[in-house]
Amino acid sequence: MANYTKRDELRAEMRAPYLPAPERGPAPAKKPYRAPMGPVPTLAAIRKECPWVRVFCINRAGYCSHKTAMAIAPFIIRWGPGASSDLIRNRLRCTRCGHLGAMIQTPTTARVEDGFPMFPAPCEI
């Protein structure tokens, strides 16, 4: 019977609430509140803003950092104007490292007087 009582005491000690050690310092601060993101834009909404986008490889493990400019029209033809822009983000594959997934960014129109910025032409050496 004495062993059973000792076992119960050990279990009670193990169930005791965890007390942080004083040398660890205070608990880390909670992350600040982050508002939920708005709706994902459709391909037509992106096309209305600018007819092309910059596409960046998101392969952080391989440090690819490949980027290029792409027109939106082929994606609208393939998936329709009401399709989510997440299709581009999830289905593009990097031609340099082969990673699946990309980040898209619309170019700024703040310094353009004629409307849309020009589609960047490839540099010839």
N, C-alpha and C positions, 0 to 999 in steps of 0.2 A: 504494500500500500504506500510505503514511503517513496518508492521509485515513481509511482504514478503522480504523487503530489509534486515531486521535484520536476517531472516532465511538464506538468501544468504551469509551474512557475517559469520554466524556460520558454514555453510557448507564449506566455503573457509578456515576457520581456521582449520577445521577437515582434510581438504585435504592437509594442509601444510606439507612439508617434515618433517619426524621425525628427531629431533636433539637429539643426545645422551646427557644424563645428565653428567655434568663434574665429579660427584662423582663416576660414573661407571668406569672410566678409559678408556684406549684405547680399541679398538675393538680386539677380539681374533685373533690370527694369523691364517692364512689359513693352511690347512693340506698340508704337503709336497706332491709333485707329486709322485704317485705310478705307476710304469710301469705295464701294463697289464700282467696277468699271461700267461704263455706259454700253449701249448696244454696239455690236461689231458692225462696221460699215459694209454696205453691199458693194459689189463691183461697179454698179452704176453711180453710186455716191462718190467713189474714188475717181471714176472717169470724169465726173462733173467738175471735180476739183482740178485734176490734171490728167492728161491722156497717158502718162507714163509714171512709173514709180522706180525708186531705187530699191534693189533687193540685196540683202546682206545674208551671208552664210552664218548660221548660229552655232557652228561646231566650236564650242569653247574648249573641248578636250584637245583637239588637234590644232588650235590656234590658227584656223584657216584664214579668217578675215577677208574672204573673197567677196567682192561686191560688183554689181553691174546694174545697168538701167534696162527696164523691160516695159514694153507697151502693154496696156490693159486690154486692148481690143481683142487679142486672141483668146484671152480668158473669158471675156463676155460672149464671144462666139461659141466657145466650148460649153460653158456652164450657164449662160444666160445672165441678164443684167441684175436679177434679184438674188443671185447667189452670194453667199457670205465670202468676205475676203479671207476668212480662215482657210478656205480651200487653197489659196496661194501659199499661205504660211505653212500649211501642213504637207502639201504635195510637191513643192519644188525641191529638186535635188541639186546640190552644188556640183558644178562641172569640174571643180578642182579636187575636192576631197571626197565627193560622193555622199556627203551627209544629207539626210532627209530632213527638211524643215528650213524655213527662212524667215527673216524679218523684213517687212516692207515699210517704206517711208516715202511719203509724197514730198516732192521738192517744194521749196518755198516760192511764193509768187510775190513776195514783198518788193523786190527790186525790178520786177518786170512790168513795163508799161503796156505791152501789147497783149496781155492776158497770160498765156501759158509760157513757161520757160521752154527753150528749145530742147529737143531730145539730144542728149550728148552723143556726138559722133565718135567712133573709135579713133584713137590716135594712130597715125601711120609714121613709122620711123624711116 
